[in-house]
Amino acid sequence: MSADPQAFDPYRSPSLPEGPYAGQPPSGRPGVLTAICVMAIVLGTLGLMNSFFGTVGAIAGPKLQAMFQPRPGPGTPPEMQQAMQEFQEEITAIQSKFFVELVIALAFRFIAALLLLIGGIRALGFHESGRKTLLLACALALVFELSHAILQSFISMETLTATNSFVEGMTASIPRGKTPPGFRNLMQTIFRGSIIGGIVVALLILLAKAALYLFGLFYLRKPHIKALFKSATSDFRPLTSDLSAP
């Protein structure tokens, strides 16, 4: 009786499969993709909030400034009161000068923030439309940040000029005998430094956002990320068709 070659032999090593080992297919969501989606959701939410408060400020800005403007005390010299009034008028004039540009920027910010929020949420669920929406959102947000930085640079330059005039008027109204030597220069340095410091911080935030949006534009277009979304979409379609079948 001949032995069956297919029979189990405990003393024979198992046969190896033919061909190279392909390994397990990648599964799960990449951490970088998750980070991009979460940051997009956070930035989109903050952008919508800034759009809302910016719209309120653009509509009721002069009235709110008049309501909450600090009133000078009874002992304030007339020159100092005049300097404060002129500074407030110059700030209001700057806002009125760039009113149209600020309104356009608010609308642009709203659209970009809304797309960031929607694209981030849908991309977390591996929807191909979410990836495309997030790509569009990153492109629009990058253009907005760059254009808004240019607009803010013009506003900051005029605000710095108004601040210099205000500081000169404030320090000129103080009698020379009542201030220590170098007080005027110190006040001017403090006010100028605060504005320049704010510009530097805004520039650093701009660079961080621009780097994120640029990285998102390149990362979301990588072949393995596209394949990940396409495979997730193809895996999801049979489930939906089965559920819809009678």
C-alpha positions in Angstrom: 0.0 0.0 0.0 1.6 3.3 -1.1 1.6 6.3 1.2 -0.6 9.2 0.4 1.6 12.2 -0.4 -1.2 14.5 0.9 -1.4 12.8 4.3 -0.3 14.7 7.3 3.3 13.8 8.3 4.4 15.2 11.7 8.1 14.7 10.9 8.0 16.6 7.6 8.6 20.4 7.6 5.6 22.4 6.2 5.9 23.5 2.6 6.5 27.2 2.1 4.2 29.2 -0.2 5.5 30.0 -3.7 6.5 33.5 -4.6 7.8 36.4 -2.4 6.1 37.3 0.9 3.9 40.4 0.3 3.4 41.2 3.9 0.3 42.5 5.6 -1.4 45.5 3.9 -1.2 48.8 5.8 -4.2 49.4 8.0 -5.4 52.2 10.2 -5.1 56.0 9.8 -1.6 57.5 9.6 -0.8 59.8 12.5 0.3 62.6 10.2 -3.1 62.5 8.5 -4.9 62.6 11.8 -2.9 65.6 12.9 -3.6 67.5 9.7 -7.3 66.8 10.0 -7.5 67.8 13.7 -5.5 71.0 13.0 -7.8 71.8 10.1 -10.9 71.4 12.4 -9.4 73.6 15.1 -8.3 76.3 12.7 -11.6 76.1 10.9 -13.5 76.6 14.1 -11.3 79.5 15.3 -11.6 81.0 11.8 -15.4 80.9 12.0 -15.4 82.5 15.4 -13.0 85.3 14.2 -15.2 85.9 11.2 -18.3 86.3 13.5 -16.6 88.7 16.0 -14.9 90.5 13.1 -18.3 91.1 11.4 -19.7 92.4 14.7 -16.7 94.7 15.1 -17.0 96.0 11.5 -20.6 96.8 11.9 -20.7 98.2 15.4 -17.0 99.1 15.8 -17.2 102.9 16.0 -20.1 102.7 18.4 -18.4 100.2 20.6 -15.2 102.2 20.7 -17.2 105.3 21.7 -18.9 103.4 24.5 -15.8 101.8 26.0 -13.4 104.6 25.3 -11.6 105.5 28.6 -12.6 108.9 29.8 -9.8 111.2 31.1 -9.9 112.1 34.7 -10.8 115.5 36.1 -7.2 116.4 36.6 -6.1 115.5 33.0 -4.4 118.4 31.2 -6.2 119.7 28.1 -3.3 118.8 25.9 -3.4 115.2 27.0 -7.2 115.0 26.4 -6.7 116.5 22.9 -4.0 113.9 22.2 -6.3 111.1 23.2 -9.2 112.4 21.2 -7.0 112.8 18.1 -5.6 109.3 18.5 -9.1 107.8 18.7 -10.1 109.8 15.6 -7.1 108.6 13.6 -7.8 104.9 14.6 -11.4 105.3 13.4 -10.2 106.9 10.2 -7.8 104.0 9.5 -10.6 101.5 10.0 -12.9 103.5 7.7 -10.1 103.7 5.1 -9.7 99.9 4.9 -13.3 99.0 5.6 -14.0 97.4 2.2 -10.8 95.4 2.3 -11.6 94.2 5.8 -15.1 93.1 4.8 -13.7 91.2 1.8 -11.1 89.6 4.1 -13.8 88.5 6.5 -15.8 86.8 3.7 -12.6 85.1 2.5 -11.8 84.0 6.0 -15.3 82.6 6.5 -15.2 80.5 3.3 -11.7 79.1 4.0 -12.6 78.3 7.6 -15.8 76.6 6.7 -14.0 74.4 4.1 -11.3 73.6 6.6 -13.9 72.5 9.1 -15.9 70.4 6.7 -12.8 68.9 4.9 -11.1 68.0 8.2 -14.2 66.2 9.6 -14.9 64.3 6.3 -11.2 63.4 5.8 -11.2 61.9 9.3 -13.9 59.5 8.0 -11.8 58.6 4.9 -14.2 60.2 2.5 -12.6 61.0 -0.8 -14.7 64.2 -1.1 -13.3 65.2 2.3 -9.7 64.9 1.0 -10.5 67.0 -2.0 -12.3 69.6 0.1 -9.4 69.7 2.5 -7.0 70.3 -0.4 -9.1 73.2 -1.6 -9.4 74.6 1.9 -5.6 74.5 2.4 -5.1 76.3 -0.9 -7.7 79.0 -0.1 -6.4 79.4 3.5 -2.8 79.8 2.2 -3.9 82.5 -0.2 -6.0 84.2 2.5 -3.1 84.2 5.0 -0.7 85.8 2.6 -3.1 88.4 1.3 -4.3 89.2 4.9 -0.7 89.7 6.0 -0.2 92.3 3.3 -3.4 94.1 4.3 -2.4 94.0 8.0 1.0 95.4 7.2 -0.5 98.5 5.6 -2.9 98.9 8.6 0.0 98.4 11.1 2.1 101.0 9.4 -0.6 103.6 9.6 -1.4 102.6 13.2 2.3 103.0 14.1 2.3 106.5 12.7 -0.8 107.4 14.7 0.7 105.9 17.8 3.9 107.9 17.4 1.8 111.1 17.1 -0.2 110.1 20.2 2.9 109.4 22.3 4.5 112.7 21.2 1.3 114.5 22.2 1.0 112.7 25.5 4.6 113.3 26.5 4.6 116.9 25.3 1.6 117.6 27.6 3.6 116.6 30.7 5.6 119.4 32.3 9.3 118.8 31.9 10.1 119.3 35.6 7.7 116.5 36.6 9.3 113.7 34.5 12.7 112.0 35.0 15.3 112.4 32.2 14.6 110.1 29.3 11.0 109.5 30.2 9.7 110.7 26.8 12.0 108.4 24.9 11.1 105.5 27.2 7.4 106.0 26.6 7.9 106.1 22.8 10.1 103.0 22.9 7.4 101.1 24.9 4.6 102.0 22.6 6.5 101.3 19.5 7.9 98.1 20.9 4.4 96.8 21.8 3.2 97.4 18.2 6.3 95.9 16.6 6.2 92.9 19.0 2.6 92.3 17.9 3.6 92.4 14.3 6.4 89.9 14.9 4.1 87.5 16.8 1.5 87.8 14.0 4.2 87.1 11.4 5.4 83.9 13.3 1.8 82.7 13.5 1.4 83.4 9.8 4.5 81.4 8.9 3.3 78.4 11.1 -0.1 78.4 9.3 1.5 78.8 5.9 3.8 75.8 6.6 0.9 73.7 7.7 -1.2 74.5 4.6 1.7 73.9 2.3 2.5 70.6 4.0 -1.2 69.6 3.7 -1.2 70.4 0.0 1.7 68.1 -0.6 0.8 65.3 1.9 -2.8 64.9 0.8 -1.7 64.5 -2.8 0.8 61.6 -2.1 0.0 58.4 -3.9 -0.3 56.2 -0.8 -2.7 58.7 0.8 -4.8 58.8 -2.4 -4.8 55.0 -2.4 -5.8 54.9 1.3 -8.9 57.0 0.6 -9.8 55.1 -2.5 -9.5 51.7 -0.8 -11.6 53.0 2.1 -14.2 54.3 -0.3 -14.3 51.0 -2.2 -14.6 49.0 1.0 -17.5 51.2 2.1 -19.5 51.0 -1.1 -20.5 47.3 -0.9 -21.7 47.8 2.7 -24.0 50.6 1.6 -25.3 48.6 -1.4 -26.0 45.7 0.8 -27.9 47.9 3.3 -30.0 49.5 0.5 -30.8 46.1 -1.1 -34.4 44.8 -0.4 
